[in-house]
Amino acid sequence: MDLQILAIEAAGWIGAVLVLAAYALASSGRLDGRSPLFQWLNLVGAAGFVLNTWWHGAIPSMVLNIIWCGIAVVTLWRRRA
């Protein structure tokens, strides 16, 4: 497998793990959905999805994850103080 393809697939899988971890931790009450950690997990995870879905031409999923990143960035910006 080409190293570039491996990196793009890894970004997608790591993104999936991070978003799933954020959801599981918030759903179990172990992490506040408004916390910076929750937002960072979602931001980095969604960014991995953006790269992977762009590569595979999955435009609806790419757009969804760009918006997901935007929500995390706005939330982190508002909570920066």
Sequence and secondary structure as in RCSB ss.txt:
>XXXX:A:sequence
MDLQILAIEAAGWIGAVLVLAAYALASSGRLDGRSPLFQWLNLVGAAGFVLNTWWHGAIPSMVLNIIWCGIAVVT
LWRRRA
>XXXX:A:secstr
  HHHHHHHHHHHHHHHHHHHHHHHHHTTSS TTSHHHHHHHHHHHHHHHHHHHHHT HHHHHHHHHHHHHHHHH
HHHT  
